[in-house]
Amino acid sequence: METMVAVGAAIRGGWIRPLWTETLGWVAVTPSLIVLRLFYYNLSLAVGVFGGVALADAVRIAPLSLVAAFAVALGTTLAFPRIAESIYAVLRDA
């Protein structure tokens, strides 16, 4: 969770660029994107936690769960602006 907050703050502050988009900063706050955030971040947290534990259990290396959770948090937070931008464009044009 802290990784997602730190990366989100860094994107919003302009210190790092989100993936696959030229838009600086963060996405707009609209009702549809708030619903997207609720599903997206809860799914991201579930994949990071349960996927990390499952991966660590499968290879029998406990610290791997932390690495996997960090990677999922970093990747999903960096990808969110592009995903939200795409979904917002579809909803706006509909």
N, CA, C and O of each residue as an XYZ file, in Angstrom:
376
protein
N       0.831     -1.192      0.000
C       0.000      0.000      0.000
C       0.873      1.251      0.000
O       0.594      2.205     -0.727
N       1.916      1.250      0.805
C       2.786      2.421      0.867
C       3.467      2.671     -0.473
O       3.678      3.818     -0.865
N       3.807      1.597     -1.167
C       4.429      1.744     -2.483
C       3.473      2.436     -3.441
O       3.882      3.312     -4.203
N       2.209      2.052     -3.409
C       1.217      2.655     -4.300
C       1.034      4.135     -3.981
O       0.899      4.953     -4.891
N       1.027      4.480     -2.711
C       0.880      5.880     -2.308
C       2.104      6.681     -2.741
O       1.967      7.783     -3.274
N       3.292      6.140     -2.518
C       4.521      6.845     -2.884
C       4.623      7.048     -4.394
O       4.983      8.134     -4.849
N       4.314      6.023     -5.166
C       4.379      6.142     -6.628
C       3.302      7.101     -7.127
O       3.563      7.913     -8.014
N       2.103      7.019     -6.572
C       1.036      7.952     -6.949
C       1.414      9.394     -6.658
O       1.148     10.283     -7.467
N       2.033      9.632     -5.509
C       2.476     10.988     -5.160
C       3.583     11.460     -6.096
O       3.612     12.629     -6.481
N       4.489     10.564     -6.463
C       5.568     10.929     -7.381
C       5.033     11.242     -8.779
O       5.530     12.153     -9.441
N       4.035     10.501     -9.228
C       3.411     10.793    -10.525
C       2.686     12.127    -10.459
O       2.825     12.969    -11.345
N       1.925     12.304     -9.417
C       1.148     13.535     -9.271
C       2.054     14.756     -9.173
O       1.730     15.821     -9.698
N       3.191     14.598     -8.500
C       4.142     15.699     -8.363
C       4.969     15.957     -9.604
O       5.659     16.973     -9.690
N       4.908     15.044    -10.574
C       5.653     15.228    -11.807
C       7.084     14.713    -11.750
O       7.856     14.959    -12.676
N       7.458     14.006    -10.687
C       8.821     13.492    -10.560
C       9.059     12.266    -11.418
O      10.179     12.036    -11.873
N       8.010     11.467    -11.647
C       8.130     10.330    -12.557
C       6.938     10.342    -13.508
O       5.870     10.861    -13.185
N       7.144      9.766    -14.677
C       6.084      9.709    -15.688
C       5.350      8.381    -15.595
O       5.973      7.341    -15.380
N       4.024      8.406    -15.757
C       3.284      7.144    -15.824
C       3.610      6.419    -17.130
O       4.108      7.024    -18.079
N       3.328      5.140    -17.163
C       3.629      4.330    -18.345
C       2.634      4.581    -19.473
O       1.446      4.792    -19.224
N       3.117      4.559    -20.701
C       2.302      4.567    -21.920
C       1.404      5.786    -22.092
O       0.386      5.697    -22.779
N       1.745      6.907    -21.497
C       0.959      8.127    -21.696
C       1.869      9.338    -21.588
O       2.864      9.321    -20.862
N       1.521     10.383    -22.312
C       2.276     11.629    -22.247
C       1.646     12.625    -21.280
O       2.206     13.693    -21.032
N       0.499     12.281    -20.741
C      -0.206     13.162    -19.826
C       0.550     13.244    -18.510
O       0.827     12.221    -17.884
N       0.881     14.443    -18.095
C       1.568     14.627    -16.825
C       0.558     14.663    -15.691
O      -0.609     14.998    -15.895
N       1.008     14.321    -14.515
C       0.129     14.367    -13.352
C      -0.762     13.156    -13.261
O      -0.411     12.072    -13.726
N      -1.920     13.346    -12.657
C      -2.829     12.243    -12.376
C      -4.099     12.425    -13.175
O      -4.298     13.469    -13.797
N      -4.951     11.435    -13.168
C      -6.175     11.475    -13.967
C      -7.259     12.296    -13.263
O      -7.176     12.573    -12.066
N      -8.268     12.672    -14.034
C      -9.381     13.465    -13.508
C     -10.180     12.674    -12.476
O     -10.170     11.443    -12.460
N     -10.859     13.408    -11.629
C     -11.734     12.778    -10.636
C     -13.164     12.891    -11.151
O     -13.794     13.944    -11.046
N     -13.662     11.798    -11.705
C     -15.035     11.730    -12.188
C     -15.692     10.523    -11.529
O     -14.991      9.620    -11.072
N     -17.013     10.487    -11.471
C     -17.672      9.337    -10.829
C     -17.271      7.989    -11.431
O     -17.053      7.023    -10.700
N     -17.173      7.922    -12.751
C     -16.809      6.638    -13.371
C     -15.379      6.233    -13.029
O     -15.100      5.049    -12.842
N     -14.480      7.196    -12.945
C     -13.097      6.865    -12.608
C     -12.931      6.565    -11.120
O     -12.006      5.846    -10.740
N     -13.795      7.094    -10.287
C     -13.769      6.725     -8.864
C     -14.172      5.261     -8.713
O     -13.569      4.526     -7.931
N     -15.185      4.840     -9.458
C     -15.588      3.426     -9.433
C     -14.446      2.555     -9.959
O     -14.160      1.499     -9.396
N     -13.796      2.996    -11.035
C     -12.648      2.260    -11.568
C     -11.556      2.125    -10.512
O     -10.982      1.051    -10.338
N     -11.273      3.219     -9.807
C     -10.245      3.174     -8.758
C     -10.578      2.141     -7.690
O      -9.704      1.395     -7.249
N     -11.838      2.097     -7.276
C     -12.234      1.142     -6.237
C     -11.951     -0.292     -6.667
O     -11.386     -1.071     -5.900
N     -12.338     -0.642     -7.884
C     -12.100     -2.002     -8.374
C     -10.621     -2.243     -8.666
O     -10.073     -3.282     -8.297
N      -9.982     -1.294     -9.322
C      -8.598     -1.456     -9.769
C      -7.641     -1.634     -8.599
O      -6.838     -2.567     -8.585
N      -7.725     -0.745     -7.624
C      -6.771     -0.831     -6.518
C      -7.054     -2.007     -5.597
O      -6.117     -2.611     -5.077
N      -8.305     -2.346     -5.383
C      -8.598     -3.535     -4.582
C      -8.115     -4.795     -5.286
O      -7.568     -5.693     -4.644
N      -8.310     -4.870     -6.595
C      -7.805     -6.012     -7.348
C      -6.275     -6.043     -7.319
O      -5.675     -7.108     -7.174
N      -5.651     -4.878     -7.457
C      -4.191     -4.803     -7.405
C      -3.650     -5.278     -6.068
O      -2.676     -6.029     -6.015
N      -4.282     -4.841     -4.991
C      -3.840     -5.273     -3.664
C      -4.027     -6.771     -3.481
O      -3.161     -7.440     -2.919
N      -5.146     -7.299     -3.950
C      -5.392     -8.739     -3.826
C      -4.364     -9.543     -4.620
O      -3.841    -10.543     -4.129
N      -4.075     -9.108     -5.843
C      -3.081     -9.811     -6.659
C      -1.703     -9.718     -6.012
O      -0.971    -10.706     -5.962
N      -1.350     -8.537     -5.517
C      -0.050     -8.368     -4.873
C       0.111     -9.231     -3.639
O       1.141     -9.879     -3.457
N      -0.902     -9.240     -2.794
C      -0.820     -9.997     -1.538
C      -0.924    -11.494     -1.784
O      -0.009    -12.251     -1.457
N      -2.035    -11.913     -2.359
C      -2.259    -13.349     -2.521
C      -1.355    -13.959     -3.589
O      -0.886    -15.087     -3.440
N      -1.114    -13.220     -4.653
C      -0.202    -13.714     -5.681
C       1.226    -13.819     -5.176
O       1.934    -14.780     -5.480
N       1.646    -12.822     -4.398
C       2.990    -12.866     -3.826
C       3.173    -14.026     -2.874
O       4.200    -14.704     -2.904
N       2.188    -14.259     -2.030
C       2.254    -15.384     -1.091
C       2.236    -16.713     -1.842
O       2.993    -17.625     -1.509
N       1.377    -16.825     -2.853
C       1.311    -18.070     -3.629
C       2.627    -18.336     -4.357
O       3.098    -19.473     -4.399
N       3.217    -17.292     -4.928
C       4.492    -17.448     -5.622
C       5.596    -17.861     -4.654
O       6.373    -18.772     -4.938
N       5.658    -17.185     -3.509
C       6.670    -17.524     -2.507
C       6.483    -18.942     -1.991
O       7.460    -19.651     -1.751
N       5.248    -19.354     -1.823
C       4.968    -20.714     -1.362
C       5.349    -21.746     -2.426
O       5.849    -22.823     -2.101
N       5.113    -21.413     -3.687
C       5.415    -22.355     -4.767
C       6.913    -22.597     -4.917
O       7.339    -23.721     -5.187
N       7.712    -21.547     -4.743
C       9.165    -21.699     -4.909
C       9.887    -21.851     -3.572
O      11.106    -22.019     -3.539
N       9.145    -21.792     -2.484
C       9.681    -21.975     -1.130
C      10.742    -20.933     -0.756
O      11.726    -21.237     -0.082
N      10.513    -19.693     -1.215
C      11.386    -18.573     -0.848
C      10.484    -17.479     -0.290
O       9.867    -16.728     -1.046
N      10.409    -17.392      1.035
C       9.458    -16.491      1.689
C       9.634    -15.018      1.313
O       8.628    -14.354      1.059
N      10.859    -14.464      1.261
C      11.001    -13.043      0.927
C      10.515    -12.681     -0.473
O      10.304    -11.506     -0.774
N      10.338    -13.677     -1.322
C       9.856    -13.411     -2.676
C       8.457    -12.807     -2.669
O       8.086    -12.096     -3.603
N       7.680    -13.082     -1.628
C       6.335    -12.498     -1.547
C       6.409    -10.978     -1.460
O       5.565    -10.284     -2.027
N       7.408    -10.455     -0.755
C       7.578     -9.004     -0.653
C       7.993     -8.402     -1.985
O       7.500     -7.345     -2.378
N       8.890     -9.070     -2.670
C       9.345     -8.592     -3.977
C       8.189     -8.597     -4.977
O       8.014     -7.645     -5.737
N       7.413     -9.658     -4.971
C       6.269     -9.755     -5.886
C       5.227     -8.687     -5.573
O       4.703     -8.050     -6.486
N       4.922     -8.486     -4.297
C       3.945     -7.461     -3.911
C       4.432     -6.074     -4.309
O       3.643     -5.257     -4.783
N       5.717     -5.796     -4.124
C       6.290     -4.509     -4.519
C       6.186     -4.314     -6.028
O       5.810     -3.238     -6.493
N       6.516     -5.348     -6.790
C       6.462     -5.255     -8.251
C       5.036     -5.019     -8.749
O       4.817     -4.212     -9.652
N       4.076     -5.716     -8.164
C       2.670     -5.530     -8.554
C       2.215     -4.112     -8.209
O       1.565     -3.455     -9.022
N       2.549     -3.644     -7.019
C       2.149     -2.293     -6.607
C       2.762     -1.236     -7.515
O       2.076     -0.307     -7.941
N       4.034     -1.372     -7.809
C       4.716     -0.414     -8.670
C       4.133     -0.428    -10.081
O       3.820      0.623    -10.641
N       3.993     -1.607    -10.642
C       3.479     -1.721    -12.011
C       2.051     -1.242    -12.169
O       1.739     -0.520    -13.116
N       1.177     -1.638    -11.250
C      -0.228     -1.243    -11.385
C      -0.424      0.251    -11.157
O      -1.291      0.865    -11.779
N       0.369      0.836    -10.276
C       0.240      2.276    -10.041
C       0.766      3.068    -11.225
O       0.169      4.073    -11.610
N       1.867      2.635    -11.805
C       2.394      3.323    -12.984
C       1.479      3.160    -14.199
O       1.412      4.054    -15.043
N       0.785      2.049    -14.297
C      -0.090      1.794    -15.444
C      -1.469      2.435    -15.297
O      -2.165      2.618    -16.296
N      -1.877      2.779    -14.081
C      -3.236      3.272    -13.863
C      -3.593      4.508    -14.688
O      -4.681      4.533    -15.263
N      -2.744      5.538    -14.780
C      -3.151      6.707    -15.573
C      -3.497      6.367    -17.020
O      -4.453      6.917    -17.568
N      -2.742      5.475    -17.643
C      -3.037      5.101    -19.032
C      -4.338      4.317    -19.131
O      -5.138      4.550    -20.037
N      -4.551      3.396    -18.211
C      -5.783      2.607    -18.207
C      -6.988      3.518    -17.977
O      -8.001      3.401    -18.667
N      -6.876      4.417    -17.014
C      -7.974      5.346    -16.724
C      -8.231      6.272    -17.905
O      -9.382      6.566    -18.229
N      -7.168      6.729    -18.543
C      -7.308      7.592    -19.717
C      -8.065      6.870    -20.833
O      -8.927      7.464    -21.480
N      -7.753      5.613    -21.058
C      -8.425      4.825    -22.097
C      -9.898      4.596    -21.772
O     -10.761      4.746    -22.637
N     -10.176      4.238    -20.538
C     -11.565      3.990    -20.131
C     -12.371      5.285    -20.165
O     -13.530      5.286    -20.580
N     -11.763      6.380    -19.731
C     -12.450      7.671    -19.760
C     -12.776      8.073    -21.199
O     -13.855      8.606    -21.459
N     -11.866      7.827    -22.126
C     -12.114      8.155    -23.534
C     -13.275      7.338    -24.092
O     -14.103      7.862    -24.838
N     -13.338      6.060    -23.736
C     -14.442      5.207    -24.199
C     -15.767      5.695    -23.625
O     -16.759      5.790    -24.348
N     -15.792      6.005    -22.335
C     -17.033      6.464    -21.700
C     -17.459      7.836    -22.216
O     -18.651      8.106    -22.360
N     -16.488      8.696    -22.490
C     -16.795     10.035    -22.990
C     -17.389      9.973    -24.392
O     -18.294     10.740    -24.721
N     -16.879      9.056    -25.223
C     -17.352      8.937    -26.604
C     -18.659      8.164    -26.723
O     -19.323      8.229    -27.758
N     -19.031      7.440    -25.685
C     -20.250      6.616    -25.746
C     -21.505      7.438    -25.613
O     -22.607      6.892    -25.645
